[in-house]
């Protein structure tokens, strides 16, 4: 008899975002005449940059000719993309990495879930609260999170509150943790850390022999100089941090799927006997066994995102989304609502009006304003009383959604 992985039974029945879709679909069945406007979803609305499309067309043509056809590619990514990443994402920051420290994948979500496979199931861990739910749920699946309490918290997880009281800047723990997940610019709060604030985390990790999983999927939205684009801008970070990045919200690859993870050769963890083991070869071995790599066509498109044309097109798309963020922020201010973020990130974290719970606010906006937002409670206990707005909608929909919310209020 085959036995299941019973840790899956600890999960809620549906993934948080699947629950939202179920509620939206139920509304559409009962209100087919209503037009919904979605300003909570972290999915882009603009088409792919023309430079990327043209590059993928050329790559597809190559695949149609015998002399340029390619079969299996390198599991860690083609050198043409890896070298381009090093040249454009890290060299300008003064960060030195080697090609073998970059691993191309089908996106940041996969890597943030899978990275835990090279670490023991009984490591203690910390996550900021609120936080992207994948971090916690991927660890629940392997048993690392412990058991769920009545308050919704997991016994082997230390929650690092990001609240109004601390300016959404979490305090470093007062004791040692094995693994800590950080996401900056932050999803869902849209807030950031300065160099000084991030240095506190690197110093903590160096002092406590802690591994940081650093999700930098939204770094392209940073425009203030005081905000680091990479954790490796902090001295010593290559000894304690793995960084994960994505082309989804920069080049619009949410439906194409491409990202990469940086595993420095300096970063190590210990075996049960205390021997230091480099994580880079473990991740390489894991990828070679469990992945056939990202498609050649996709990687050519990602490479083109760094071309002069691609960079200009991406800057225009990001500027478009951040103009949406400005419109949302200024509209919220006129309505008298309290909000955070939306400066160096495409997310705006909004306090619910009249003390409504997150789900109640979601439902009232859905049925009374026909606007879809994201309930903050889905990101963790400290998300209660907030909703997440995103700047990825089309401009006219963004403006109309804010007008609907104004009338609803």
N, C-alpha and C positions, 0 to 999 in steps of 0.2 A: 504494500500500500504506500503510495506517495504521500508525504507529509508536507504541508504548506509552511511557508515562512509566516509564523503567527504574528510577527511584528506588523504585518500589513493589516491585521485585524484591529490594531490600535488606532489606525487612521480613521478620520471621519469618512463617512460614506463617499463623499465627493470632494474633489479638489476645489478649493475656494472659488476659483474663477469659473469652474463648471457649474457651481451652485448659482452664480450670478447669471450665467447663460440660461439655466433652467427657468429662473424667474422671469427673464426677459422674454423667452419663448412662450411662457404661459401668458404673459401680458399680450403678446402679439396675437395669440389664438383668440383671446376674448375681446381684443380691441384692434381688429385688422385695419381699421380706418385711420388709426393714429400713426403719425410719423415720429419715431424715436430719434433723439439726438444723443450720441454717445460721447461724453467728454471725460470719462473715467478710465478708459481702456488704454493700456500701454502699447498700442499698435499704431504703426505709421499709416498715413493716408496718401502721402505723395508717392508717385511712381519712382522706380529705380532711376538713379542718375544715368543720363544718356551714355556717358563714358563707360559705365559698367555694362550696360546693355550691349553696346557695340563690341566690347571685349568678349562677352559671352557668346555673341553671334559668331565672332571669329573663331572662338574655341570650339563651338559646335561644328563649324565648317571643317575644322581640323579633324574632328572625330569622324567625319564622313569620308575622309581620304585615307587610303591604305598607308601612304608614306608618313602621315602625321597622326594617325590613330593612336590613342593611348588606352591601355587597360588599367589594371590596378596601379594606383599611385602610391607614394610613400605615406605610411599611416600618419606620420607626424606633420605632413604638409609638403608641398613642393618648395624647393629652394627659392624659386623666383618670388613667391609670396613672402616667405620667411625673411629673406634679405631685404625686401621692400618694407616690411614691418619694422625691422631693426633700424633701417635708415630714416624712416619718417616718424615713428612713434617714440623711439627711445634716444637715438643719437642727438636730436635737438635738445633733449633734456639733460644731456651729459651722462646718460646711463649706458654703461657698457654691458652688453649681453652677447652671447654667441648663438649661432643658428640652432644648435642642439638644445637650447633652453626654451625654444618656442615650439608649441604644439598646436597646429591648426585643427579645428574641430567643426562640428555642425552648429555651434552656438554656445553662449555662456551658460544657458540653463542646463544643458547636458553636463558640462564640465563641473559646475558647482554641485551637481548631484553626484557625479561619478568620482570626484576627487577623494571622497571618503573611503573608497574601496582600498586604497593603499595604506589606510590607517586602522589601527585596532578598534574593535567595536566598543571597548570599554574606556576610551578616552573621554575625559570630561570636556565639556564644550560650553561656549558662551555665544549668544546672539544678541544683537541690538533689538530693542522692542519699541516700536513696531519694526517689522522686517519682511522682506520678500519671503513668502511661506515655503518656498522650495528648500531653503537651508534646513529648517526644522524637519520637514516631512521626509527628506531624503535620509536624514539620520534616524528618524523613527523607523524607517523600513529596515534598517540593519540592526536595530536594537540599541543604538547608542544613546537615545534620548531618555531611556528609562520608562517610567509609567506616568500616565496623565492624571493630574489631580483635579479636584472639583473646580478649582479656579482656572482650569484650562492650561496650566503650566506643566511642564515635564520635569520629572524628578532629577534627571541628570543634566539638565540645561540651566545655565545661569543666564537670567534675563537682565540685559543692561538697558534700563529705561532711557528712552529719548523722549522727553516731555517738554512742555512749556517751561516747567520749573528750571530745567537745566539747559534751556536754549537748544534742545535737541542734540546736545553734545554729550554722549555717554561718558560716565566716569570709568576709569580703568578699575578692574576688580581689586578687592582688598586681599585676595588670596590667589594662588596659582591655578590656572586652567591650562589644559592641553591644547585645545583648538579654539580659536575665536574667528567668527565670520564678521567682516566689515564690508559695507557697501557704500561707496561715496563717489560721486554725488548719490545721495540716498534715494532709494525706492523703498517706501512710498513718500517720505516727508519732503523730498526735494531740497534738503539741507546739505551742507558740506562741512568739511574739516579744513582748517588752515594747516600750513606746514608745521607750526608749533603744536597744534592739537594732535596731528597725526604722529608727530615725533614721540609724544607721550605713549602712544600705543606701541610703536616700535621699541622704545626703551623698555616698556613693560615686558614685551615678548622676549627681548634679549636677556633681561634679568630673570625671567621665570621659565625660560626654555619653552615658550609657547609658539605654536604655529598659527599664523594669521592667513586665512583665506580671504583675499581682497578682491571684491567684485567692483571693477571699474568700468562697467558697461556704458556709463553715461559721461565718461570723461570729456568727450568732444563738446559737451554743452558748457564746459567751464570757460569763463572769459575773464574772471578776476585773477590777477597775478598772485594773490596771496593763497590761492587754492592749488594744491598739487594735482597733477594729472596722473601721476603714478606713485605708488608707495615706495618705489625704488629711488625716488628723489630724496628719501630719508636715508641717511648714512646707517649702514648695518642691516637694512631691510632685506637684502638678498640672503641673509642668513636665516631669516625667520618667516618669510612671506612668499606665498604663491599668488600671482595676480591673474585675473580672468577678465578678458575683454570680448567685445562683440561688435559685429558690423550691422546689427539689426537696427538700432536707433540712429546710427550715423549714416550708413549708406542705404538704409531702408531695406535691409536683408531679412526682415521678419519672416517672409515667406520663402526666401531662398536658402537661408540657414548657413551662417559662417561666423566663426569666432576663433579665439585662440587663448591658450593658457601659457603663462610663463612659469616655468619651474627652474629656478636658478640651481646651478650645480652646488652652490654653497649651502642650500637649505637641507637640513637633515632632521631625522627623528630617531628614536632609539628602539632597539628590540628589547625583549624581556630581560636580557642580560645586561642592558645598559650600553651596548655597543651602538655607536652612531652609524646610521645608514642613510646615504644620500637618497632623496626622494626622486630626483630626476630619472635615474634608470628604472625605478619602480613604475613611474608614470609611463615611461617609454614602453616598458614591457606590457603594461596594462593596455595601452593603446594598440600596440601591435597585435595583441590577442583578441581584443574585443571590437576593433574598428578597422574598416577598410579605407578609412580616410575620407576627407571631403572631396567632392567631385572636382575634376580638373576644370570643368566649365565654371563652376562656382568660384574656384580660386583665381581664375583669370579675371573674373568680374571683381573680386575683392582687390586684386592687384591694381586694377584700373581705378579704384577709388582713391589711390595715392597719386595718380597722374595729375599734372597741373589742371587739366579740364575737370577731372573727377573731384579734386579738392575744392575747386571753385563751385561746382554744382552742389557738393555736400554742404559747403558753407552757406549757400543760398537756402538750402532746405532747412538747415538748423536755424538760420535767421528767421525763416518763415514760422517755424514752430515756436521759437522764443518770442516772436511778436504776438502769437496766440497767447503765450504765457503772460505777456504784458497786459493784453486785453482782459484776460481772466482776472489778473491781480487788481487792476484798476476798477473793474466792475465789482469785484468783491468788496473793495474798499468803499465804493459808493453805497453799497448795500449795508455797510456796517458790520460785515462778517470778519471774523478773525482768521487769518491765513498765514502760512509760512511757505518758504521755498519759492520755486519759479524764477530764480535769479541765475543760478548756475546749473539748473536742471529743468527738465520738461514737466516736472510734477509740482502740484500745488496742494498743500495739506491744509484742509479747511475744517475749522471747528463747527460742529453742527449747530444750527440755530435753535434757540429755546430749550437747550439741553436734551435734544432728541438723541436716542441711541443711534449708532451707526446704521444698523439695518432698518430702523424705523425711518430714518432720514432717506435712505436709499429707496424704500418703498413709496414714501410720500412723493419724492421727486419723480419716481417712475410713473406713478398713477395720476398725480395731480399736475406735474409740469411736463411729463413725457420726456424727461432728461435722465440719462443713465450715468450714474457716478459709481465709485467703488467704495464700499463700506470699510472704514478704517479698522474695525475689529478683526477683519480677515487677516490683518498683518501682525496680530498679536494683542495681548491684553491692554497694552498702553495705547492701542489704536482706537479704543472705544471712545465715542464722542467726536470722532473725526470722519471725514470722507476724503478720498483722494480724487483730485481732478488732474487730467492730463492735457497737454497742449498739442496733441497729435491730430486733432480733427481738422477738417477743412475750415477755412477762415469763416465762410458764411454760416456754417453750422456752429462754430464756436461762438460767434456773435449772437446768433439766434438763441442758443442754449443759455447764454448769460441773461438775455432779455426774458426768457421764460422763467428762469430762477428768480429774477427781480419781481416779475408779476406774481409768482407763487408766494414769495415772501410778503 
